[in-house]
Amino acid sequence: MDRYGARLLFFLVLIVGLNIVDSFFTMIILDCGGWEVNPIVRSAIEVYGGEFWVWKFMVVSVNLILLCIYSRFR
């Protein structure tokens, strides 16, 4: 079992938290009549609708898991 330092945990929680905040503000801006500039996220919004944040959360979370797995390799 791998053990990770407090610094890595801090950054992982920070990235997940900022991802959630970004999704929240994106939904607020879209509800107020704004539009998404990022074409990848825009297509995810078109496919998943209001539940796009689940897709976005999963993409970021999988990448963070990979970061943890490969953080010990040099």
N, C-alpha and C positions, 0 to 999 in steps of 0.2 A: 504494500500500500504506500502510495506516495503521500508525503506531507508537504504542504505549501506554506510559505511564509505569510505573515500578516500583511505585508506590502502587496503581494499578489492578490490576496483576498480583498483588500481595500480597492484596488483598481478594478477587479471583476465586479464588485458591488457597485462601484461608481459607474462603470460602463453600462450595466444593466439598468441602473436608476436613470441615467441620462437617456437611454433608449426609450424607457417608459415615458419620461417627460416629453421627449421628442414626438412620440406617437400621440400623446395627449394633446399637445399644442397643434400638431398637424390636423387632428380631428376638429379642434376648435376653429382653426383658420379655415378649413374646408366648409364647416357649417356657417361661417360668416361670409362665404362667397369667394374665398381665395381658391387658388389652384396649386397643385403640386408641380414643382419644376423638375424634380428627378424623374426621368422616364421609367425607371425600373419600379419605383414606388408607385408612380401613377398607374402603371399597368396592374400592379398588385391591388391597388384600390379599386380599379375597374373590375377585376376578377372576384375579389373577396368582399368588396363593399366596405361596410363599417367594421368588419372583422379583420381588416388588413393588419391591424396591430398584432394579431396572433402570429401571422406570417412573419412580420418584421421581428417580433420577439424570438421566434424560433430560429430565424437566420442568424441573428446576433448570438443567441445562446449556444448554438452548435459551434460557431466559430470560437467562442470563449472556451468551450470544452476542449476543442482542438488546441487552443493556446495553452491550457493547463497540461494536456497530455505531452505536448512538445516543448514545454518550458524548460525541462531538464536537459534537453539535447543541446549540444554545442556544435 
